[in-house]
Amino acid sequence: MKMAIISSSILVPAILVLMLQYEAIHSASTTYIVGDEEGWDLSIDLEGWTKGKDFHAGDILDFIYDRVLFNVVVVNQTGHDTCTVNDGATEFTSGDDKIPLAFGANYFICSKEPGACAGGMKMAINATAPPPPPSK
């Protein structure tokens, strides 16, 4: 009985610390609406939209678009550079897709509308490590 009380008195604070660390990491992420007011669309230079932004792993890209006309495909660098859907690519089609950035290179294209990718519906983003949680 004493062992169970000691174990639970150690376990509860450990779980609390893990929960606080998880919250600090996940609350530090930023959500970006891709293309701002224009959204994921041919009317905006999407590669230019990324300039000047400091993206981190865990940040969320919110792709808002007309799902009848467009989609979002997470591709590799070759897929991005050649506007082709590579093996293992992931396609999103909801019209409001929230995609977390992975650490390192992230590549996105539109493959639904012929010529959309070549017309500018593609992005390459390098996500750095998340910033440290704010000190209290």
Order of alpha helices (4+ residues) and beta strands (2+ residues): alpha-beta-alpha-beta-beta-alpha-beta-beta-beta-beta
